[in-house]
Amino acid sequence: MSGSSGRAYVKTYQTENGLFVAACDEEVLGLRLEDKSRGVSFYVDPPFFNGGLVDLREAIELLKKAAMANIVGNRIVESAVREGLVLEDSVLVVGGVKIAMFITLQY
């Protein structure tokens, strides 16, 4: 499967600081990701991420418009890295699943 195929759940939120996007690969919605050795637990909460299921390319286009984002899942995070939205060094891996967040600062 190529990095640009697949689907993602995406939910958008309008905030006073701009568009916030929560996006995750479809297969991770509802999972609790854990790394007990580091004491890390991350729940991919359906009410937070599920604003609808979209093509991965559409999800990336929404992320490009975001001022802030939470991104969970290997495909969508790798796509965000390729698009320059997230630095590879900032990606956290929990339970074999990639997690990234970004904030765009306006000056």
C-alpha positions as CSV (number, residue, x, y, z in Angstrom):
1,M,0.0,0.0,0.0
2,S,1.4,3.4,-0.9
3,G,1.7,6.2,1.6
4,S,-1.0,8.2,-0.2
5,S,-3.7,5.5,-0.1
6,G,-6.1,4.7,2.7
7,R,-8.7,6.6,4.6
8,A,-8.6,8.6,7.8
9,Y,-11.1,9.9,10.3
10,V,-10.9,13.7,10.5
11,K,-12.6,16.2,12.7
12,T,-12.2,20.0,12.5
13,Y,-12.6,22.5,15.3
14,Q,-12.7,26.3,14.8
15,T,-10.8,28.0,17.6
16,E,-9.9,31.6,18.4
17,N,-6.3,30.7,17.2
18,G,-7.5,29.1,13.9
19,L,-8.4,25.7,12.6
20,F,-7.6,22.7,14.7
21,V,-7.6,19.3,13.0
22,A,-7.7,15.9,14.6
23,A,-6.9,13.1,12.2
24,C,-6.2,9.4,12.5
25,D,-5.8,6.3,10.3
26,E,-9.2,4.5,10.2
27,E,-7.9,1.4,11.9
28,V,-6.6,3.1,15.0
29,L,-9.8,4.9,16.0
30,G,-10.8,3.7,19.4
31,L,-7.5,2.0,20.3
32,R,-5.6,2.7,23.5
33,L,-1.9,2.9,22.5
34,E,0.5,2.0,25.3
35,D,4.2,1.9,26.0
36,K,4.5,0.7,29.6
37,S,8.3,1.0,29.6
38,R,7.9,4.8,29.1
39,G,4.7,5.2,31.0
40,V,2.9,6.5,27.9
41,S,-0.8,5.8,27.2
42,F,-2.7,7.5,24.4
43,Y,-6.4,6.9,23.7
44,V,-7.6,7.6,20.1
45,D,-10.9,8.9,21.3
46,P,-13.7,8.4,18.7
47,P,-15.7,11.6,19.7
48,F,-12.5,13.6,19.4
49,F,-11.3,12.2,16.0
50,N,-14.4,11.0,14.3
51,G,-15.8,13.9,12.2
52,G,-16.1,11.7,9.2
53,L,-14.1,9.2,7.1
54,V,-12.2,10.7,4.2
55,D,-9.6,9.7,1.7
56,L,-6.0,10.2,3.0
57,R,-5.3,12.9,0.4
58,E,-8.3,14.9,1.5
59,A,-7.1,14.6,5.1
60,I,-3.7,15.9,4.2
61,E,-5.3,18.9,2.4
62,L,-7.3,19.7,5.6
63,L,-4.1,19.4,7.7
64,K,-2.4,21.9,5.3
65,K,-5.0,24.5,6.3
66,A,-4.7,23.8,10.0
67,A,-3.1,26.1,12.6
68,M,-2.9,23.1,15.0
69,A,-3.3,19.4,14.7
70,N,-3.2,16.0,16.4
71,I,-2.3,13.2,14.0
72,V,-2.3,9.5,14.8
73,G,-1.5,6.5,12.6
74,N,1.4,5.4,10.6
75,R,0.0,6.3,7.1
76,I,-1.3,9.8,7.9
77,V,1.8,10.7,10.0
78,E,4.2,9.5,7.3
79,S,2.2,11.6,4.8
80,A,2.3,14.6,7.0
81,V,6.1,14.2,7.3
82,R,6.4,13.9,3.5
83,E,4.3,17.1,3.0
84,G,6.5,19.0,5.4
85,L,3.8,19.5,8.0
86,V,5.7,17.5,10.7
87,L,9.4,16.9,11.3
88,E,10.3,13.2,11.5
89,D,12.3,13.9,14.7
90,S,9.1,15.1,16.4
91,V,7.1,11.9,15.8
92,L,6.3,9.8,18.9
93,V,5.8,6.0,18.4
94,V,3.6,4.4,21.0
95,G,2.6,0.7,20.6
96,G,4.0,0.7,17.1
97,V,1.8,3.6,16.0
98,K,3.1,7.0,15.1
99,I,1.7,10.1,16.8
100,A,2.4,13.7,15.9
101,M,1.2,17.2,16.8
102,F,1.9,20.6,15.3
103,I,1.2,24.2,15.9
104,T,1.7,26.9,13.3
105,L,2.9,30.2,14.8
106,Q,1.8,33.5,13.2
107,Y,4.0,36.5,13.7
